[in-house]
Structure formats: C-alpha cells, structure tokens
Amino acid sequence: MTVSDRIKGAMYGMALGDALGLGTEFMTHREVKSYYPQGLTDFSQFIRDMHRSLYTPGEWTNDTEIILRMLEPIVKDGGKIDIKKVCLSLLEWYHEDPDDLATPYRMVFNAEGWADNPIVVCHKAWRSHHLAEASNEALLRSLIIGLLADKETPLTELTRRLVEITHDDSRCLATTTIASLYIKTLIYEGHEPSYDDIIEIANQIDSRVVPFIKMAKDGNFDDFHIDDEETLWYTRKTLGIVLWTIWHCNSPEEILLRLVNAGGDADTNAALGMMIAGVKYGYDALPPIKEKLRNSERLEKIVKPLIEIVEKRIKD
C-alpha cells in the first residue's frame, strides 16, 4: 500500500465518519434503533430534526472543518507549522459564525490575545472559567501531528503545541499523542504501534487513560456505554472505543457502521475511527459511500499537497 493511499484514506475516512456520524450524534442507542430500525448506512436516511438540519446530508461537521482550517496554512507553507497562522485561520473561520461549536473553542477564541500566545492564554482561560472538560475535540489533530512530526519537533512536542492551544488538560494530550502515534507509525513504518508502546505513552502523560486502553483490548464494545449523556464526549472514551473497533473489527465499513449506529458523540467517534482505518486499510478500502461526500474537491485541494510534503520527507 502506498503512502499516498494511506493519507488519502485518512482524510476521506475522517470526513466520511464525521458526515455519517452526524446522523446519530447525541442519540442514545435506543433512539438510533427507533429512527433507523435497519441501521444507518446512507446519508439519504437522515432524519431532519433541528440538529441535523444545520447541515446538508453528506456534509461534514465542525470536527473535520477545524482540521481543514488548521491544515490550509500548513500546506501553503510546505508543511511548516506556524502556530500563529493556524490560530488566525481558526479565528477567521470562527468569525464566520459556525454552528454547533463546543464550549472550549468559544471560550479561547473569545479570549484577548489568544492568537499571539495561545497556550498561555488558553491555560488562563481554562483556569478563570474553572473548566475541567477533558473533551474529545482535539483528537482529530492527530492526523496533522502523525504526518508532520519530525526530528525538529518530535511527536510529543508537536502534540503539546497543537492540543494546548485550545485544550488545557493532560487527558486530551495523552489521548491525542496515542492517536498521533498510530498515524505516524502506520505512515512511516507501515505497521501499527504496539499495545505496550500505547500503554507507555498513557502512563507517561496521564495514567487515567490506561483503563480505557485496557478495556479496548480486553473488554466488550458495550462496556464503554458510548451513548451515556453525561460522558459521551470524554476524550478517553472516544480513544478507547476507536481502539476497540480498530482491534476487533475487520474492515473500514464494519468500523464505520459500528461507531455510527452506537449513538453518543457519533460524528467525532466515527471521524477518528475512520481516520485511523483509512491509514490502516487505505483509500480504496473505504466503503463506496465515500463517493457521496459533499465538497470532496475541498479535500483534494489539501490531500494532494499534503501527500507531496510527506513523500518528500520520507525520501529525505
């Protein structure tokens, strides 16, 4: 499998999981079964309630949009990651008044001086608002980190730079580092990271992540209670359930449908799961519904230069 196939698989997998997951986002498993008795498999099945009416079926949500906004200045600069440019790109999008934006984003985007000193300002904002949400919004940045971490900016350091601009919580840092390791190892070494390596990262950064990784290896899917309304957005839960599907399912389609039809924070769970599945299995292995994604030309504008950047790094 080529590197380009893996990278394209990751980008399209992320967008696909996000777009289809919207159809069951914030639903309990019982509600999913009620609205989609045969299971949700296609955009044409979407119910058009208030939440899902914010988007056109086949359109990705803020989860994917944020990653694209972060990547646009990066690919424009040939792979160089200028944190201020990344922040300004996010602010430009924020001022377009996007729908359905999580609390941590609104809080830091509104903080004075955030783009100039984002990690410090984010830290102060979290403390002043007494925020303690180890939420899963930063996890998808693992695509950027896994592809672009290098000797000058190693994986753990790049993860810190890109996570702590909006999420001042070590659980967010640990889970995103693990997801980034998955991307990086598959792209640059052609295999998945070992279970021991994943556990080691969790123990080094925040051991509270460890039980979710162990559950992914030895537990059952239902053990995660993925649709619990109080915890559905936990970053540890999203990482754990995604690792479970990567380790226990046999195809990208099985991963996609398992995560989507479980409900909970389905768009984020499926976006991360399909991102890793795309890297593991490649673009061609993604289910045919990928052809129904809206605005796929926007993905192509970023995928092509991103592939060139990574392939050049591998050759060098």
C-alpha positions as CSV (number, residue, x, y, z in Angstrom):
1,M,0.0,0.0,0.0
2,T,1.4,3.4,-0.9
3,V,1.8,6.4,1.4
4,S,-0.5,8.4,-0.8
5,D,-3.3,5.8,-0.5
6,R,-2.9,5.9,3.3
7,I,-3.0,9.7,3.6
8,K,-6.0,10.0,1.2
9,G,-7.7,7.2,3.2
10,A,-7.1,9.2,6.4
11,M,-8.5,12.4,5.1
12,Y,-11.6,10.9,3.4
13,G,-12.1,8.5,6.2
14,M,-12.2,11.3,8.7
15,A,-14.7,13.3,6.6
16,L,-16.9,10.3,5.9
17,G,-17.1,9.2,9.6
18,D,-17.9,12.8,10.6
19,A,-20.6,13.2,7.9
20,L,-22.3,9.9,8.5
21,G,-21.9,10.1,12.3
22,L,-23.9,13.3,12.3
23,G,-27.0,11.2,11.6
24,T,-26.9,9.6,15.1
25,E,-24.9,12.3,17.0
26,F,-26.2,12.8,20.6
27,M,-28.7,9.9,20.3
28,T,-28.9,7.0,22.7
29,H,-28.6,3.6,21.2
30,R,-32.3,3.0,21.7
31,E,-33.1,6.2,19.8
32,V,-30.8,5.1,17.0
33,K,-32.7,1.9,16.7
34,S,-36.0,3.8,16.7
35,Y,-35.1,6.2,14.0
36,Y,-33.1,3.8,11.9
37,P,-34.5,0.3,12.5
38,Q,-32.3,-1.3,9.8
39,G,-29.3,0.7,10.9
40,L,-28.0,4.0,9.4
41,T,-25.9,3.2,6.3
42,D,-26.5,6.1,4.0
43,F,-27.0,9.9,4.0
44,S,-30.4,9.6,2.4
45,Q,-31.8,8.1,5.7
46,F,-31.0,11.1,7.8
47,I,-33.9,12.4,10.0
48,R,-34.2,16.2,9.6
49,D,-34.5,17.3,13.2
50,M,-33.2,20.7,14.5
51,H,-29.6,19.5,14.9
52,R,-29.2,17.6,11.7
53,S,-30.9,20.3,9.7
54,L,-27.9,22.5,10.3
55,Y,-26.1,20.5,7.7
56,T,-26.9,19.1,4.2
57,P,-26.7,15.3,4.2
58,G,-23.2,14.2,3.1
59,E,-21.6,17.4,4.6
60,W,-19.0,17.1,7.3
61,T,-19.4,19.0,10.6
62,N,-17.1,21.3,12.6
63,D,-14.9,18.3,13.5
64,T,-13.5,18.0,10.0
65,E,-13.8,21.7,9.2
66,I,-11.4,22.6,12.1
67,I,-8.7,20.2,10.8
68,L,-9.0,21.6,7.3
69,R,-8.7,25.1,8.6
70,M,-5.6,24.1,10.5
71,L,-4.1,22.3,7.5
72,E,-4.7,25.1,5.0
73,P,-1.9,27.4,6.2
74,I,0.3,24.5,6.9
75,V,0.2,23.0,3.3
76,K,0.5,26.6,2.0
77,D,3.8,26.8,3.8
78,G,5.1,23.5,2.5
79,G,4.5,21.6,5.8
80,K,5.9,24.2,8.2
81,I,3.6,24.6,11.2
82,D,3.3,28.2,12.2
83,I,1.1,28.1,15.3
84,K,0.0,31.8,14.9
85,K,-1.1,31.2,11.3
86,V,-3.0,28.1,12.4
87,C,-4.7,30.2,15.1
88,L,-5.5,33.0,12.8
89,S,-7.1,30.5,10.3
90,L,-9.3,29.2,13.1
91,L,-10.3,32.7,14.2
92,E,-11.2,33.6,10.6
93,W,-13.5,30.6,10.5
94,Y,-14.9,31.4,13.9
95,H,-15.9,34.9,12.8
96,E,-17.9,33.3,10.1
97,D,-20.2,32.2,12.9
98,P,-20.1,28.4,12.5
99,D,-22.9,26.3,14.1
100,D,-22.6,23.7,16.8
101,L,-19.3,24.8,18.3
102,A,-18.1,23.3,21.6
103,T,-17.6,25.4,24.7
104,P,-13.7,25.2,24.9
105,Y,-13.5,26.7,21.4
106,R,-15.8,29.6,22.0
107,M,-14.0,30.3,25.3
108,V,-10.5,30.5,23.9
109,F,-11.4,32.1,20.6
110,N,-13.0,35.0,22.5
111,A,-10.0,35.4,24.9
112,E,-7.9,38.5,24.2
113,G,-4.5,37.9,22.7
114,W,-5.2,34.2,22.0
115,A,-3.6,34.0,18.5
116,D,-0.4,35.7,19.8
117,N,0.2,33.5,22.8
118,P,-2.4,30.6,22.5
119,I,-1.0,28.1,25.0
120,V,-0.7,30.7,27.8
121,V,-4.0,32.4,27.1
122,C,-5.8,29.0,26.8
123,H,-4.3,28.0,30.2
124,K,-5.5,31.2,31.8
125,A,-8.9,30.9,30.2
126,W,-9.5,27.4,31.4
127,R,-8.5,28.4,35.0
128,S,-10.5,31.5,35.1
129,H,-13.6,29.7,33.8
130,H,-13.0,26.7,36.1
131,L,-13.2,24.4,33.1
132,A,-12.3,20.8,33.6
133,E,-13.6,19.2,30.4
134,A,-11.3,16.5,29.1
135,S,-13.3,16.6,25.9
136,N,-12.5,14.9,22.6
137,E,-12.3,17.9,20.2
138,A,-8.5,17.8,19.9
139,L,-8.2,14.2,19.0
140,L,-8.5,14.7,15.2
141,R,-5.4,16.8,15.2
142,S,-3.6,13.5,15.4
143,L,-3.8,13.5,11.6
144,I,-1.7,16.6,11.4
145,I,0.7,15.5,14.1
146,G,1.2,12.0,12.9
147,L,2.0,13.1,9.4
148,L,4.2,16.1,10.2
149,A,6.1,15.4,13.5
150,D,9.8,15.2,12.8
151,K,13.2,15.4,14.5
152,E,13.0,19.2,15.0
153,T,9.5,18.9,16.5
154,P,9.0,15.4,17.9
155,L,5.6,13.8,18.3
156,T,5.1,14.6,21.9
157,E,6.2,18.2,21.5
158,L,4.1,18.8,18.4
159,T,1.1,17.3,20.1
160,R,1.5,19.6,23.0
161,R,1.7,22.6,20.7
162,L,-1.4,21.7,18.8
163,V,-3.5,20.4,21.6
164,E,-2.8,23.0,24.3
165,I,-3.8,26.0,22.1
166,T,-7.4,25.0,23.0
167,H,-7.4,22.1,25.5
168,D,-5.6,22.6,28.7
169,D,-6.0,19.0,30.1
170,S,-3.4,16.2,30.2
171,R,-6.0,13.6,29.3
172,C,-6.6,15.4,26.0
173,L,-2.8,15.5,25.5
174,A,-2.4,11.8,26.3
175,T,-5.2,10.6,24.0
176,T,-4.1,12.7,21.1
177,T,-0.5,11.6,21.4
178,I,-1.6,8.0,21.2
179,A,-3.8,8.6,18.2
180,S,-0.9,10.5,16.6
181,L,1.5,7.6,17.2
182,Y,-1.0,5.4,15.4
183,I,-1.0,7.6,12.3
184,K,2.8,8.2,12.4
185,T,3.7,4.5,12.8
186,L,1.4,3.4,10.0
187,I,2.6,6.1,7.6
188,Y,6.4,6.0,8.3
189,E,6.8,2.3,9.3
190,G,3.9,0.6,7.7
191,H,2.6,-1.1,10.8
192,E,0.5,-0.4,13.9
193,P,2.1,0.7,17.1
194,S,2.4,-2.0,19.8
195,Y,0.0,-2.2,22.7
196,D,2.9,-1.7,25.1
197,D,4.0,1.5,23.4
198,I,0.5,2.9,23.7
199,I,0.3,2.0,27.4
200,E,3.7,3.5,28.0
201,I,2.6,6.9,26.5
202,A,-0.6,6.9,28.6
203,N,1.4,6.2,31.8
204,Q,3.9,8.9,30.9
205,I,1.4,11.6,30.3
206,D,-1.8,10.7,32.2
207,S,-2.4,7.3,33.7
208,R,-6.2,7.9,33.8
209,V,-6.3,7.0,30.2
210,V,-4.9,3.5,30.8
211,P,-8.2,1.8,31.9
212,F,-9.8,2.8,28.6
213,I,-7.0,1.3,26.6
214,K,-7.1,-1.9,28.6
215,M,-10.9,-2.0,28.0
216,A,-10.3,-1.6,24.3
217,K,-8.0,-4.6,24.3
218,D,-9.9,-7.0,26.6
219,G,-13.4,-5.6,27.1
220,N,-16.6,-5.5,25.1
221,F,-18.0,-2.7,23.0
222,D,-20.9,-2.2,25.4
223,D,-18.5,-1.7,28.3
224,F,-17.9,1.9,27.1
225,H,-21.5,3.0,27.5
226,I,-20.8,5.2,24.5
227,D,-24.2,6.8,24.5
228,D,-24.2,7.9,28.1
229,E,-25.3,11.6,28.0
230,E,-23.0,12.7,30.8
231,T,-19.8,11.2,29.4
232,L,-20.3,10.7,25.7
233,W,-17.8,13.5,24.8
234,Y,-14.9,12.2,27.1
235,T,-11.7,12.1,25.1
236,R,-10.7,8.8,26.9
237,K,-14.0,7.2,25.9
238,T,-13.6,8.3,22.2
239,L,-10.0,7.0,22.1
240,G,-10.9,3.7,23.8
241,I,-13.9,2.9,21.6
242,V,-12.0,3.7,18.5
243,L,-9.1,1.5,19.5
244,W,-11.7,-1.3,20.2
245,T,-13.0,-1.1,16.7
246,I,-9.5,-0.9,15.1
247,W,-8.5,-4.0,17.1
248,H,-11.8,-6.0,16.9
249,C,-13.4,-5.1,13.6
250,N,-12.3,-6.5,10.2
251,S,-12.9,-3.7,7.7
252,P,-13.4,0.1,7.5
253,E,-17.1,-0.4,6.8
254,E,-17.6,-2.5,9.9
255,I,-15.8,0.2,11.9
256,L,-17.9,2.9,10.4
257,L,-21.2,1.3,11.0
258,R,-20.4,0.0,14.5
259,L,-19.4,3.5,15.6
260,V,-22.2,5.4,13.8
261,N,-25.0,3.1,15.0
262,A,-23.9,3.2,18.6
263,G,-25.0,6.8,19.0
264,G,-23.3,9.2,21.5
265,D,-20.8,11.6,20.0
266,A,-21.0,9.6,16.9
267,D,-19.5,12.1,14.4
268,T,-16.3,12.5,16.4
269,N,-16.0,8.8,17.3
270,A,-16.5,7.8,13.7
271,A,-14.3,10.6,12.3
272,L,-11.3,9.4,14.4
273,G,-12.1,5.7,13.8
274,M,-12.3,6.1,10.1
275,M,-9.2,8.3,10.0
276,I,-7.2,5.6,11.6
277,A,-9.0,2.9,9.4
278,G,-8.1,5.0,6.3
279,V,-4.5,5.0,7.2
280,K,-4.5,1.3,8.1
281,Y,-6.5,0.0,5.1
282,G,-6.1,2.8,2.5
283,Y,-8.5,4.9,0.5
284,D,-9.6,2.2,-1.8
285,A,-10.8,0.1,1.1
286,L,-13.2,2.8,2.4
287,P,-16.9,2.0,1.7
288,P,-18.4,3.3,-1.5
289,I,-20.5,5.9,0.4
290,K,-17.3,8.0,0.3
291,E,-18.3,9.0,-3.2
292,K,-21.4,10.7,-1.8
293,L,-19.4,13.2,0.4
294,R,-20.2,16.8,-0.4
295,N,-17.4,19.3,-1.1
296,S,-14.9,16.5,-1.8
297,E,-13.0,18.9,-4.1
298,R,-12.0,20.8,-0.9
299,L,-10.5,17.6,0.5
300,E,-8.5,17.1,-2.7
301,K,-7.0,20.6,-2.5
302,I,-5.4,19.7,0.8
303,V,-4.8,16.0,0.2
304,K,-2.6,16.5,-2.9
305,P,0.0,18.9,-1.4
306,L,-0.1,17.0,1.9
307,I,0.9,13.8,0.1
308,E,3.7,15.6,-1.6
309,I,5.0,17.1,1.6
310,V,5.0,13.7,3.4
311,E,6.5,11.8,0.5
312,K,9.4,14.3,0.3
313,R,10.0,13.9,4.0
314,I,10.2,10.1,3.6
315,K,12.7,10.4,0.7
316,D,14.8,12.9,2.6
